Amino acid sequence: MKICNLKKEVKKMDVKKSSTIFLIGVFLILTPSVFAAAPTVTRELPSSAAPGSTFTVTLTMDVDEDDVPNVCGVTENYPSGWTVSDISLGGVDQGDSIEWIFWAMGYPVIDQDITYKITVPADASGTATFSGTVDIGTIDPYDILGDTEVTITGATTTITTTTTTTTTTTTTTTTTTIPSYPAYAVRNLPSTAAPGSSFTVTISLEIDEANPPNAVGVTENVPAGWTVIESSISPTGTYFASEDKIEWLFCPSPACDSDHQVEDRSITYQIIVPEDASGTATFSGSVDYGGATNPTTYGDTTVTVSTATTTTIKTRRAREYFDVTLPTDAYVNTEVVITVVDKDTKDPVKKVDVDVYFSDKKVAYGMTDENGIFKFTPTEAGDYRIVLDKSRYHTAEETLTVLAGAPTTTVAPTTTVAPTTTVAPTTTVAPTTTTVPPAPSGMSWLLIAVIVVIIVIVIAYFAMKGKGKEEVEEKPAEEKEEKPAEEEKKGE
């Protein structure tokens, strides 16, 4: 009996021992070390910011790896009325402050950058102050180090928009104050437009020279169903027809050319009003310079399509027609010349928008010159679709078939080279044949040679014969002289 009681007591002691060890383990995990070194948190701010701009705040946490606290809380106090976004590492915006908690069961206490973005109110001015504390639980909270102030710089810009309503002959003037953004844009539109007509949209991009951004993106949203004349976009932008928008990117060289540098500039494009358009059409857009909040495009935003639709459409139907001349033969890598004239007057039509498509892909575009001429060089064989458009004219569409190579007949007539016939007539030299008797044939020369040889032989013969005769005549005389001499010798 005593032995059994003893065993029960031993089991109770084992259970108490296990529970105590577990509680101690949990305590060690959840309770910060009394002797842990305090991490430092340092804030980094820009020295100045413009009203309406957005910038990033960085809090850098430095921790002693050999003595890490189990828990660390960070509280960041930002200027009242300012707006924060993109808070990293699970921070919670409490309104005028952000709080983070770092511990073993969540975001750890390690060397790291804590970031968030903050937008300056459009009416901000003066100097804004930041503050904050770090709390590890074992000592009193201490301050975040680093930058604490941002100076608001730049003045606001005021634009005045005047709208005239023709039906009531009243004029409404609207004044808009634009904060001093690093970059913003102002759009200019006509107040009205007729169905089927086209007009030019102008966007003025303004850059703060004192605080210029590294890159700027401009987005322009046009009314759905309206058509942007892509070749008119200046400087060159990207037209997303399916999304009814145009985008431009401006950045430093060499990434961007001289037409796309970050500087004050005018952006333009032409847009066509649909024939069945009516009411008021709305344009919108924005400028992106890297901030969390992109300023919308200021200025004009609406165009009223004239109510006299019927009259306007009749006028549109009376538009002129093009007379387009294409080459009868076109070949790959050979320049194609397209001539556009007015069908009635036959006068050249300048500034006609010409778009060239091959396999539904635009391969060339531009405008006709003063003589109504547009040129391009095809690089592939096949059918090219050519679309011509200009206000007051009906849109024309032509098909040009381009062959793989030029015909040999155009090459063979190297009559341009063959005119060596003008050189070959060295008959201009041969006319010496007019002063020289015709050359004898081969047989005539042979006969003459034989005759010459015979003459030489005859002359030689007679010459020999005459010499022999002289010798014969000399011998008798000598004999006569010798005979008296012999007779004298005999007498002696």
C-alpha positions in Angstrom: 0.0 0.0 0.0 2.8 2.4 0.8 4.6 1.4 -2.3 1.6 2.2 -4.4 1.1 5.6 -2.8 4.8 6.4 -3.3 4.5 5.6 -7.0 1.5 8.0 -7.3 3.5 10.8 -5.7 6.4 10.2 -8.1 4.0 10.5 -11.1 2.5 13.8 -9.7 6.0 15.2 -9.4 6.9 14.2 -13.0 3.8 15.9 -14.3 4.5 19.1 -12.3 8.1 19.1 -13.6 7.0 18.8 -17.3 4.5 21.6 -16.9 7.1 23.8 -15.3 9.6 23.2 -18.1 6.9 24.0 -20.8 6.0 27.3 -19.0 9.6 28.3 -18.7 10.1 27.7 -22.5 7.1 29.7 -23.4 8.3 32.5 -21.1 11.7 32.5 -22.7 10.2 32.8 -26.2 7.6 35.5 -25.4 9.5 37.5 -22.9 12.2 39.9 -24.2 15.7 39.5 -22.9 16.5 41.9 -20.1 20.1 42.1 -21.4 19.3 42.4 -25.2 21.0 45.3 -27.0 18.6 48.0 -28.3 18.3 48.1 -32.1 18.6 51.5 -33.9 16.1 52.8 -36.4 17.2 55.6 -38.7 14.8 57.6 -40.9 15.7 58.9 -44.4 13.7 61.8 -46.0 14.2 64.0 -49.0 15.2 67.6 -48.1 12.2 69.1 -49.9 9.0 68.1 -51.7 6.5 69.9 -53.9 2.8 70.2 -53.0 0.9 67.2 -54.4 4.1 65.1 -54.9 4.7 61.7 -53.5 8.0 60.3 -52.0 9.3 57.3 -50.2 10.3 57.3 -46.5 12.8 54.7 -45.4 13.4 53.5 -41.8 16.6 51.4 -41.6 16.7 49.0 -38.6 20.2 47.9 -37.4 20.3 44.9 -35.0 23.2 43.4 -33.0 23.2 39.9 -34.3 24.8 38.6 -31.1 22.2 40.1 -28.8 18.8 40.3 -30.5 15.6 41.3 -28.6 12.6 39.0 -28.9 10.2 41.8 -29.6 10.6 45.3 -31.1 7.9 47.8 -31.8 8.3 50.8 -34.1 5.9 53.8 -34.2 6.3 56.4 -37.0 4.5 59.8 -36.7 3.9 61.6 -40.0 2.5 65.1 -40.7 -1.2 65.5 -40.0 -3.3 65.5 -43.2 -0.7 63.7 -45.3 -1.6 60.4 -47.0 0.4 57.2 -46.7 0.4 54.1 -48.9 2.5 51.0 -49.8 3.4 50.3 -46.2 5.9 47.5 -46.0 6.4 44.6 -43.5 2.9 44.6 -42.2 2.8 48.1 -40.8 -0.7 49.5 -39.8 -1.8 53.0 -40.5 -3.4 54.5 -37.4 -4.1 57.9 -38.9 -1.1 60.3 -38.6 1.0 57.4 -37.4 2.1 53.9 -38.5 2.9 51.0 -36.2 5.0 47.9 -36.8 5.6 44.9 -34.5 8.6 42.6 -35.0 9.0 39.3 -33.2 9.8 35.6 -33.6 6.3 34.6 -34.6 5.9 37.2 -37.3 8.3 39.6 -39.0 11.6 39.0 -37.3 13.9 41.4 -35.5 16.7 41.6 -38.1 18.7 44.2 -40.1 16.1 45.5 -42.7 14.6 48.5 -44.4 11.0 49.6 -43.5 9.4 51.7 -46.1 6.2 53.6 -47.0 5.1 56.2 -49.4 3.6 59.5 -48.4 1.8 62.2 -50.5 2.1 65.9 -49.8 -1.3 67.7 -49.7 -1.8 70.1 -52.7 -2.1 73.1 -50.3 0.9 72.2 -48.1 3.6 74.8 -47.4 6.4 75.5 -45.0 8.2 72.7 -43.1 6.7 69.3 -42.2 8.0 67.3 -39.2 8.3 63.5 -38.7 9.0 61.7 -35.4 8.9 58.2 -34.0 9.9 55.8 -31.3 11.3 52.3 -30.9 10.2 50.0 -28.0 11.8 46.7 -27.1 9.9 46.3 -23.8 12.8 46.2 -21.4 13.7 49.9 -21.5 11.8 53.1 -22.1 10.9 53.8 -25.7 13.6 55.8 -27.5 13.5 58.1 -30.6 14.0 57.1 -34.2 17.2 58.7 -35.5 17.9 60.5 -38.8 16.0 63.0 -40.8 12.9 64.7 -39.2 11.9 67.5 -41.6 10.9 68.1 -45.2 10.6 71.6 -46.7 7.7 72.2 -49.0 9.0 74.0 -52.1 7.6 75.3 -55.3 4.6 77.5 -56.1 1.3 76.5 -57.4 0.2 77.2 -61.0 -3.2 78.7 -61.9 -4.8 78.1 -65.2 -8.0 79.7 -66.5 -10.4 77.7 -68.7 -13.1 79.6 -70.6 -16.1 77.7 -71.9 -18.6 79.4 -74.3 -22.1 77.9 -74.7 -23.3 78.9 -78.1 -27.0 78.0 -77.4 -27.3 80.5 -74.6 -24.4 82.8 -75.7 -23.0 82.8 -72.2 -19.3 82.4 -71.2 -18.2 80.4 -68.2 -14.7 80.9 -66.8 -13.2 78.3 -64.6 -10.0 78.9 -62.6 -7.9 75.8 -61.6 -5.0 75.9 -59.2 -2.3 73.3 -60.0 0.0 72.2 -57.2 3.7 72.4 -57.9 4.2 68.8 -59.1 7.5 67.7 -60.5 5.6 67.1 -63.7 2.0 67.8 -64.9 0.1 68.3 -68.1 -2.6 70.6 -69.4 -4.9 69.6 -72.3 -6.4 72.0 -74.9 -9.6 70.9 -76.8 -12.1 72.7 -79.0 -15.4 73.3 -77.3 -17.4 71.7 -80.1 -16.9 69.3 -83.0 -19.2 68.0 -85.8 -19.9 64.3 -86.4 -17.4 62.9 -88.9 -14.9 65.8 -88.4 -11.4 65.6 -87.0 -9.5 68.0 -84.8 -6.1 68.4 -83.1 -5.6 67.8 -79.3 -2.7 69.6 -77.7 -1.2 68.6 -74.3 1.4 70.8 -72.7 3.8 68.8 -70.5 5.3 71.0 -67.8 8.4 70.0 -65.9 9.6 71.5 -62.6 13.2 72.5 -63.4 14.1 72.8 -59.7 12.8 69.3 -59.0 12.7 67.4 -62.3 11.8 63.7 -62.2 14.1 61.1 -63.9 11.3 59.8 -66.1 7.8 60.8 -67.0 4.9 58.7 -68.5 1.9 60.4 -70.0 -1.4 58.6 -70.6 -4.2 60.0 -72.6 -7.7 58.4 -72.6 -9.9 59.3 -75.6 -13.7 58.8 -75.9 -14.6 55.2 -76.7 -15.3 54.7 -80.4 -13.4 57.8 -81.5 -10.4 57.1 -83.8 -6.9 58.5 -83.3 -5.0 59.2 -86.5 -1.9 57.3 -85.4 0.5 59.0 -87.9 -0.4 62.4 -86.3 0.9 61.5 -82.8 3.8 63.8 -82.0 6.2 63.1 -80.5 5.8 59.4 -81.3 3.7 57.5 -78.8 2.0 54.1 -78.5 -1.7 54.0 -79.5 -3.8 51.2 -78.0 -6.9 51.3 -80.2 -8.7 48.5 -78.3 -8.2 50.4 -75.0 -8.9 53.9 -76.5 -5.6 55.4 -75.1 -2.2 56.8 -76.1 0.9 56.5 -74.0 4.2 58.4 -74.1 7.4 57.8 -72.2 10.0 60.5 -71.6 13.4 59.7 -70.1 17.1 60.7 -70.2 19.4 59.9 -73.1 20.6 57.5 -74.3 17.5 55.5 -73.4 15.3 58.1 -75.0 16.0 60.2 -78.1 15.9 64.0 -78.3 12.1 64.0 -78.9 11.5 62.1 -75.7 13.7 63.9 -73.1 12.2 65.0 -69.8 11.6 68.7 -70.5 8.7 71.1 -71.2 7.1 70.1 -74.5 3.9 70.1 -76.6 2.3 66.8 -77.3 -0.3 66.6 -80.1 -2.5 64.2 -82.0 -5.5 64.2 -84.3 -8.8 62.5 -83.5 -11.9 61.7 -85.7 -15.4 62.1 -84.4 -17.7 59.2 -85.3 -20.4 60.0 -87.8 -23.1 58.9 -85.3 -21.6 60.8 -82.3 -23.7 63.1 -80.2 -23.8 64.7 -76.8 -20.6 65.4 -74.8 -17.4 63.3 -75.1 -15.0 63.1 -72.2 -11.2 63.0 -72.3 -9.0 62.1 -69.4 -5.3 61.3 -68.6 -2.6 61.3 -66.1 1.1 62.0 -65.6 3.3 59.4 -63.9 6.7 60.7 -62.6 7.2 57.9 -60.0 4.9 59.0 -57.3 2.2 57.0 -55.7 -0.4 59.5 -56.7 -0.3 60.6 -60.4 -1.7 64.0 -61.1 -4.5 64.0 -63.7 -4.2 66.0 -66.9 -5.6 69.5 -66.3 -7.3 71.8 -68.7 -10.1 70.9 -71.1 -11.8 67.5 -70.6 -15.0 67.6 -72.8 -16.0 68.3 -76.3 -19.7 68.8 -77.3 -20.7 67.2 -80.5 -22.8 69.7 -82.4 -26.5 69.1 -82.3 -27.0 69.9 -85.9 -26.2 66.3 -86.8 -28.4 66.1 -89.9 -26.9 69.2 -91.5 -23.4 68.2 -90.6 -23.8 64.8 -92.0 -25.1 66.2 -95.3 -22.0 68.4 -95.4 -19.8 65.4 -94.7 -21.4 63.5 -97.5 -20.4 66.3 -99.9 -16.8 65.8 -99.0 -14.3 65.5 -101.9 -12.7 62.3 -103.2 -9.1 61.4 -103.8 -7.7 60.3 -107.1 -4.8 58.0 -106.2 -2.2 56.9 -108.7 -0.2 53.7 -107.8 2.7 52.3 -109.9 1.6 49.6 -112.4 4.5 47.4 -111.3 6.0 47.4 -107.8 8.9 45.3 -106.6 10.5 44.4 -103.3 13.2 46.8 -102.1 12.3 49.3 -104.9 10.8 52.7 -103.9 7.1 53.0 -104.5 5.7 56.5 -105.4 2.1 57.2 -104.6 0.5 60.3 -106.0 -2.7 61.8 -104.6 -4.7 64.5 -106.3 -8.2 66.0 -106.0 -10.6 63.9 -108.2 -12.3 67.0 -109.5 -9.6 69.7 -109.7 -6.7 67.3 -110.3 -4.6 69.5 -108.0 -2.1 67.7 -105.7 -3.4 67.1 -102.2 -0.8 67.7 -99.5 -0.8 66.5 -95.9 -2.9 63.4 -96.6 -2.4 60.8 -93.8 -1.1 57.6 -95.5 -1.0 54.3 -93.6 0.5 51.2 -95.3 -0.4 47.8 -94.0 1.1 44.4 -94.9 -0.6 41.3 -93.4 -2.7 43.6 -91.1 0.5 45.1 -89.7 1.3 48.8 -90.3 4.7 48.9 -92.0 4.9 52.5 -93.2 3.0 55.8 -92.5 3.4 59.5 -93.1 1.9 62.4 -95.1 1.9 63.5 -98.7 4.2 66.3 -99.6 3.5 69.6 -101.4 3.2 67.7 -104.7 0.8 65.2 -103.2 3.5 62.5 -103.2 4.1 59.8 -100.6 7.0 57.3 -100.9 7.9 54.0 -99.2 10.0 50.9 -99.9 8.3 47.5 -99.5 10.5 44.8 -98.1 8.3 41.8 -98.8 6.3 40.5 -101.7 2.5 40.4 -101.5 -0.5 42.7 -101.3 -0.2 46.0 -99.4 -3.3 47.8 -98.1 -2.9 51.6 -98.4 -5.3 53.8 -96.4 -5.5 57.5 -97.2 -7.3 60.0 -95.0 -7.7 63.8 -94.7 -10.4 66.1 -93.4 -12.9 67.2 -96.0 -12.1 64.1 -98.0 -13.6 60.6 -98.1 -11.2 58.0 -96.7 -9.7 56.0 -99.6 -8.3 52.5 -99.5 -6.1 51.0 -102.3 -4.3 47.7 -102.8 -0.8 47.5 -104.2 0.6 44.1 -105.3 4.4 44.0 -104.8 6.4 41.4 -106.7 9.5 39.6 -105.5 11.9 40.9 -108.1 12.1 43.2 -111.2 11.4 41.5 -114.6 14.4 40.6 -116.7 12.9 42.6 -119.5 13.7 45.7 -117.5 17.2 44.5 -116.9 17.9 43.0 -120.3 17.3 46.3 -122.1 20.8 47.2 -121.1 20.3 49.3 -124.2 21.6 51.9 -121.9 24.8 49.8 -121.9 24.4 48.3 -125.4 24.8 51.7 -126.9 28.4 50.5 -127.2 26.9 50.3 -130.7 27.7 54.0 -130.6 31.3 53.0 -129.8 31.4 49.8 -131.8 30.9 51.8 -135.0 34.7 52.1 -135.2 33.6 52.4 -138.8 34.3 56.0 -138.1 38.0 54.8 -138.2 37.4 52.3 -140.9 36.6 55.0 -143.4 40.3 55.0 -144.2 39.1 52.2 -146.5 37.8 54.9 -148.8 41.4 56.1 -149.6 42.9 52.7 -149.8 42.2 50.3 -152.6 40.5 47.1 -151.5 43.0 44.6 -150.1 43.8 41.8 -152.5 42.7 38.3 -151.7 45.2 35.6 -150.6 45.4 34.2 -154.2 46.3 37.6 -155.7 49.2 38.1 -153.3 50.5 34.6 -154.2 50.3 35.4 -157.9 52.2 38.7 -157.5 54.8 36.9 -155.5 55.3 34.4 -158.3 55.6 37.1 -160.9 58.1 39.0 -158.8 60.2 35.8 -158.4 60.1 35.2 -162.2 61.1 38.8 -162.9 64.1 38.4 -160.5 65.1 35.2 -162.1 64.9 36.7 -165.6 66.9 39.7 -164.6 69.5 37.4 -163.0 69.6 35.3 -166.1 70.3 38.1 -168.5 72.8 39.6 -166.2 74.7 36.3 -166.2 74.4 35.9 -169.9 75.9 39.3 -170.6 78.8 38.6 -168.3 79.6 35.4 -170.1 79.6 37.1 -173.5 82.2 39.6 -172.3 84.5 36.8 -171.1 84.2 35.1 -174.5 85.2 38.3 -176.3 88.2 38.9 -174.0 89.7 35.4 -174.6 90.4 35.7 -178.4 92.2 39.0 -177.8 94.4 37.4 -175.2 95.2 34.5 -177.4 96.2 36.9 -180.2 98.6 38.6 -178.0 100.1 35.4 -176.7 100.8 34.0 -180.2 103.2 36.8 -181.4 105.1 36.4 -178.1 105.6 32.7 -178.8 106.8 33.4 -182.3 109.4 35.8 -181.0 110.7 33.2 -178.7 111.0 30.7 -181.4 113.0 33.2 -183.7 115.5 33.7 -181.0 
